[in-house]
Amino acid sequence: MVAYSCDTEPCSQVVRLAAGADVLIHEAAGGALGHSSAAEAGDIARQAEVGELYLIHYRTGKYASGNLVAEAKQCFEGQVGLAEDFMTLDFG
């Protein structure tokens, strides 16, 4: 199962939506109103006990802020990746 969450602050509803998912795709635009940080996405992945976490909707280039994968891994021990345009995932 794949769970997808974008443009949302951390909330229990996302944890419930993603519970037990093989993959969680979650935004990491930062802690601004209506968004989540990479660490918050990692915490949601941990609480939901998902298999893998892929971060989307994150800042790049001169607007990038830190190592998002490392930030997410502070809270989530599973695989963490940065989703990129045209990226595919194999669910075998």
MARBABA-623910 format. One record per residue: x negated, y negated, z negated of N, C-alpha, C in turn; chain; residue number from 1; residue in one letter. Coordinates in steps of 0.001 Angstrom, whole numbers, plus 524288, in hexadecimal, padded with zeros to 5 digits. Layout:
REM MARBABA-623910
PT; X; Y; Z; X; Y; Z; X; Y; Z; A; NUM; a;
...
END
This chain:
REM MARBABA-623910
PT; 7FCB8; 80494; 80000; 80000; 80000; 80000; 7FC86; 7FB25; 80000; A; 1; m;
PT; 7FE3C; 7F72B; 802CA; 7FB7E; 7F22C; 802FC; 7FF03; 7EE08; 80094; A; 2; v;
PT; 7FCE0; 7EAF3; 7FD0A; 7FFB3; 7E68C; 7FAB8; 7FD1D; 7E184; 7FC93; A; 3; a;
PT; 8004D; 7DD97; 7FDA6; 7FE5D; 7D8AB; 7FFD5; 800A5; 7D427; 7FCBA; A; 4; y;
PT; 7FD40; 7D09C; 7FB08; 7FF0D; 7CBFF; 7F837; 7FBEB; 7C74E; 7FA04; A; 5; s;
PT; 7FEA2; 7C31E; 7FB57; 7FBF9; 7BE6C; 7FD2E; 7FE89; 7B992; 7FADF; A; 6; c;
PT; 7FB5D; 7B592; 7F9F6; 7FD41; 7B097; 7F7EA; 800A6; 7B145; 7F313; A; 7; d;
PT; 7FE50; 7B379; 7EF0D; 80123; 7B421; 7EA26; 7FD68; 7B3C3; 7E58D; A; 8; t;
PT; 7FF57; 7B19E; 7E15C; 7FC69; 7B1AD; 7DC7C; 7FCEC; 7B722; 7DA28; A; 9; e;
PT; 7F944; 7B8B5; 7D6CF; 7F9B2; 7BDD1; 7D455; 7FEEC; 7BE56; 7D177; A; 10; p;
PT; 8017C; 7C2C9; 7D242; 8067D; 7C3AE; 7CFA1; 80784; 7C98B; 7CF39; A; 11; c;
PT; 80AD6; 7CAEC; 7CB92; 80BFD; 7D06F; 7CA9D; 80EBC; 7D2FD; 7CF40; A; 12; s;
PT; 81187; 7CFF0; 7D25F; 81446; 7D228; 7D6D7; 81077; 7D45A; 7DAE3; A; 13; q;
PT; 80C05; 7D1D1; 7DB9C; 80827; 7D3CD; 7DF51; 805BB; 7D8CF; 7DD37; A; 14; v;
PT; 804B7; 7D8FF; 7D828; 802AB; 7DDCA; 7D5CB; 80687; 7E239; 7D6B2; A; 15; v;
PT; 80B79; 7E132; 7D5DC; 80F80; 7E534; 7D6A1; 80FD6; 7E6D4; 7DC62; A; 16; r;
PT; 80FA4; 7E30E; 7DFFA; 80FCB; 7E431; 7E595; 80B45; 7E7B8; 7E733; A; 17; l;
PT; 806AA; 7E69F; 7E523; 801E6; 7E94E; 7E6CD; 800C5; 7EE4C; 7E3C3; A; 18; a;
PT; 803C6; 7EF7B; 7DFC8; 802A0; 7F3DE; 7DC4C; 80189; 7F8E2; 7DF52; A; 19; a;
PT; 7FCCE; 7FAEC; 7DE93; 7FB4A; 7FFE1; 7E0E2; 7FA11; 7FFC2; 7E6B1; A; 20; g;
PT; 7F9ED; 7FB30; 7E905; 7F8E0; 7FACA; 7EEA7; 7F35E; 7FCAD; 7EFED; A; 21; a;
PT; 7F2BC; 7FECF; 7F48C; 7ED88; 80041; 7F661; 7EA4C; 7FB5B; 7F758; A; 22; d;
PT; 7ECDB; 7F75D; 7F98B; 7EA37; 7F27D; 7FAF1; 7ED9A; 7EDE2; 7F952; A; 23; v;
PT; 7EB26; 7EA00; 7F6F1; 7EDB1; 7E4FE; 7F5DE; 7EAED; 7E0D2; 7F912; A; 24; l;
PT; 7EDE6; 7DDFF; 7FC33; 7EBE9; 7D98B; 7FF23; 7EDEF; 7D4BA; 7FC52; A; 25; i;
PT; 7EA58; 7D197; 7FA41; 7EBEC; 7CD3C; 7F6DA; 7E8CB; 7C85F; 7F81C; A; 26; h;
PT; 7EB4D; 7C3E6; 7F7F7; 7E8AA; 7BEF6; 7F914; 7E4F8; 7BD62; 7F4AE; A; 27; e;
PT; 7E11E; 7BA3A; 7F61B; 7DD42; 7B859; 7F250; 7DBBC; 7B2BD; 7F3A1; A; 28; a;
PT; 7DFB7; 7AF71; 7F45B; 7DEC6; 7AA05; 7F5EC; 7DCBC; 7A6AA; 7F176; A; 29; a;
PT; 7DD15; 7A899; 7ECC3; 7DB3B; 7A599; 7E848; 7DF95; 7A4B8; 7E466; A; 30; g;
PT; 7DE31; 7A285; 7DFFE; 7E1E9; 7A1EF; 7DBBA; 7E5AA; 79D66; 7DC36; A; 31; g;
PT; 7E62A; 79B10; 7E0CC; 7E9C9; 796AF; 7E178; 7EF6A; 79893; 7E0F8; A; 32; a;
PT; 7F2E6; 794F5; 7E007; 7F86B; 7962B; 7DF7C; 7FA4E; 79976; 7E412; A; 33; l;
PT; 7FCAB; 79DE8; 7E2DA; 7FEC4; 7A14E; 7E6E3; 7FAED; 7A520; 7E93B; A; 34; g;
PT; 7F63D; 7A57F; 7E705; 7F23D; 7A8FD; 7E919; 7EF9C; 7AC06; 7E4B3; A; 35; h;
PT; 7EC97; 7AFF3; 7E62D; 7E997; 7B31D; 7E27D; 7E3D1; 7B2CF; 7E3D2; A; 36; s;
PT; 7E096; 7B369; 7DFEE; 7DAF3; 7B3C3; 7E0C5; 7D98B; 7B96D; 7E1FC; A; 37; s;
PT; 7D4BF; 7BA52; 7E39B; 7D2EE; 7BFA9; 7E495; 7D30C; 7C2E0; 7DF91; A; 38; a;
PT; 7D182; 7C081; 7DB3A; 7D19F; 7C344; 7D637; 7D73A; 7C4AF; 7D4B9; A; 39; a;
PT; 7DAE1; 7C126; 7D5AC; 7E05E; 7C250; 7D478; 7E270; 7C6A5; 7D7FA; A; 40; e;
PT; 7E0DE; 7C6AF; 7DCEC; 7E265; 7CAF1; 7E06F; 7E028; 7D01B; 7DE78; A; 41; a;
PT; 7DB48; 7CFFE; 7DCA4; 7D8E8; 7D4A9; 7DA6F; 7DBC8; 7D694; 7D5A2; A; 42; g;
PT; 7DD82; 7D2FC; 7D25E; 7E06C; 7D471; 7CDAD; 7E5AC; 7D6E3; 7CF1F; A; 43; d;
PT; 7E83A; 7D4CA; 7D305; 7ED27; 7D712; 7D4D7; 7EC2F; 7DC92; 7D6F1; A; 44; i;
PT; 7E804; 7DD47; 7D9FE; 7E6AC; 7E271; 7DC0E; 7E5B0; 7E651; 7D7A2; A; 45; a;
PT; 7E300; 7E489; 7D38F; 7E1F2; 7E7ED; 7CF0B; 7E702; 7E973; 7CC52; A; 46; r;
PT; 7EA45; 7E595; 7CB3C; 7EF32; 7E6A9; 7C889; 7F2B8; 7EA4B; 7CBB1; A; 47; q;
PT; 7F2B8; 7E998; 7D0D3; 7F60E; 7ECC3; 7D43D; 7F3B3; 7F219; 7D56E; A; 48; a;
PT; 7EED0; 7F2DF; 7D3E5; 7EC0F; 7F7CE; 7D4C0; 7EC09; 7F94F; 7DA87; A; 49; e;
PT; 7EA75; 7F593; 7DDCF; 7EA1B; 7F69D; 7E36B; 7E4DE; 7F922; 7E4B3; A; 50; v;
PT; 7E480; 7FB55; 7E958; 7DFA6; 7FDCD; 7EAFB; 7DB98; 7F9F7; 7ECF9; A; 51; g;
PT; 7DD4A; 7F64D; 7F04C; 7D9BA; 7F28C; 7F2B7; 7DC4C; 7ED32; 7F2CD; A; 52; e;
PT; 7D90C; 7E92B; 7F2DB; 7DAE2; 7E3C0; 7F311; 7D832; 7E0FB; 7F796; A; 53; l;
PT; 7DB4A; 7DE75; 7FAE1; 7D927; 7DB33; 7FF0F; 7DB25; 7D5A9; 7FE4E; A; 54; y;
PT; 7D787; 7D1FE; 7FE37; 7D8D6; 7CC84; 7FD52; 7D9D7; 7C9C3; 80282; A; 55; l;
PT; 7DDF0; 7C6A0; 802A3; 7DF55; 7C384; 80737; 7E011; 7BDDC; 80590; A; 56; i;
PT; 7E0D3; 7BA6C; 8095D; 7E217; 7B4E6; 80868; 7DE42; 7B286; 8047A; A; 57; h;
PT; 7D94F; 7B2ED; 805CA; 7D533; 7B0C9; 80273; 7D24E; 7AC89; 8056F; A; 58; y;
PT; 7CFAC; 7A939; 8029A; 7CCD7; 7A4D9; 804FA; 7C7BD; 7A6C3; 80760; A; 59; r;
PT; 7C668; 7A494; 80BE7; 7C19B; 7A61A; 80E99; 7BE59; 7A14C; 80FE7; A; 60; t;
PT; 7B9B3; 7A242; 811FC; 7B643; 79DFD; 813AA; 7B4E2; 79A5B; 80F3A; A; 61; g;
PT; 7B4FC; 7955F; 8103F; 7B372; 79191; 80C41; 7B751; 79154; 807BB; A; 62; k;
PT; 7BBE4; 793BD; 80863; 7BFD1; 793BC; 8043D; 7BF9D; 798AF; 800E2; A; 63; y;
PT; 7BC36; 79C5D; 80252; 7BBC4; 7A144; 7FF6C; 7BA02; 7A032; 7F9D7; A; 64; a;
PT; 7BBCF; 7A388; 7F657; 7BA69; 7A2C7; 7F0D9; 7B8B6; 7A7EF; 7EE63; A; 65; s;
PT; 7B3AC; 7A8EC; 7EE53; 7B192; 7AD73; 7EB9B; 7B244; 7B294; 7EE81; A; 66; g;
PT; 7B0F2; 7B6C3; 7EBCF; 7B14D; 7BC07; 7EDE5; 7B685; 7BE5D; 7EC3C; A; 67; n;
PT; 7BA4F; 7BE51; 7EFB5; 7BF95; 7C004; 7EE61; 7BFD5; 7C5C7; 7ECED; A; 68; l;
PT; 7BCD7; 7C905; 7EFA3; 7BCD2; 7CE9B; 7EE5E; 7BAD7; 7CF68; 7E8D2; A; 69; v;
PT; 7B69D; 7CCD2; 7E766; 7B47F; 7CD4A; 7E216; 7B866; 7CB55; 7DE0C; A; 70; a;
PT; 7BB1C; 7C71C; 7DF44; 7BF08; 7C50B; 7DBA3; 7C369; 7C8FD; 7DAC4; A; 71; e;
PT; 7C551; 7CB5F; 7DEF9; 7C981; 7CF37; 7DE7A; 7C7A4; 7D401; 7DB80; A; 72; a;
PT; 7C2BA; 7D599; 7DC65; 7C098; 7DA3A; 7D9CF; 7BFB9; 7D96C; 7D3F4; A; 73; k;
PT; 7BFE0; 7D499; 7D21B; 7BF97; 7D3A9; 7CC7A; 7C44F; 7D608; 7C9B7; A; 74; q;
PT; 7C8A1; 7D692; 7CC97; 7CD7A; 7D887; 7CA4A; 7CF2A; 7DDD0; 7CC71; A; 75; c;
PT; 7CD4B; 7DF30; 7D120; 7CF15; 7E3E3; 7D3D3; 7CA69; 7E723; 7D57B; A; 76; f;
PT; 7CA60; 7EC1F; 7D3FB; 7C5E5; 7EF7F; 7D510; 7C631; 7F243; 7DA50; A; 77; e;
PT; 7CAA2; 7F215; 7DCED; 7CB39; 7F4B5; 7E1F3; 7C889; 7F1C3; 7E656; A; 78; g;
PT; 7C93D; 7F3AB; 7EB1C; 7C6ED; 7F127; 7EFAF; 7C989; 7EBE8; 7F09E; A; 79; q;
PT; 7C652; 7E7E9; 7F193; 7C83E; 7E2AC; 7F2CE; 7C5BE; 7E0F1; 7F7EA; A; 80; v;
PT; 7C8E3; 7DED4; 7FB63; 7C6D9; 7DCDC; 80051; 7C95A; 7D7B3; 801C3; A; 81; g;
PT; 7C6C8; 7D4EF; 8054A; 7C8EE; 7D01B; 80774; 7CB61; 7D163; 80CB5; A; 82; l;
PT; 7D06D; 7D099; 80D30; 7D305; 7D17C; 8122D; 7D154; 7CD41; 81604; A; 83; a;
PT; 7D0B9; 7CEC2; 81AEC; 7CF1D; 7CB23; 81F07; 7D2E5; 7CB93; 82395; A; 84; e;
PT; 7D31F; 7C78B; 826CA; 7D681; 7C7A0; 82B61; 7D57B; 7CC88; 82E9F; A; 85; d;
PT; 7D99A; 7CF14; 83047; 7D989; 7D3B7; 833A4; 7D73C; 7D88B; 830F9; A; 86; f;
PT; 7D687; 7D861; 82BEF; 7D48D; 7DCDE; 828FE; 7D8B8; 7E126; 828E9; A; 87; m;
PT; 7D702; 7E600; 8293D; 7DA95; 7EA6A; 828CD; 7D8E4; 7EDD4; 82440; A; 88; t;
PT; 7DCA1; 7F078; 821F6; 7DB9A; 7F427; 81DBB; 7DD9C; 7F979; 81F66; A; 89; l;
PT; 7DAAC; 7FD94; 81E3D; 7DC40; 802E4; 81F84; 7DE9C; 8055C; 81AA7; A; 90; d;
PT; 7E389; 806DB; 81B00; 7E629; 80943; 81691; 7E651; 80F2F; 81706; A; 91; f;
PT; 7E35E; 81145; 81ADA; 7E293; 816C7; 81BB0; 7E6E8; 81A1F; 81A34; A; 92; g;
END
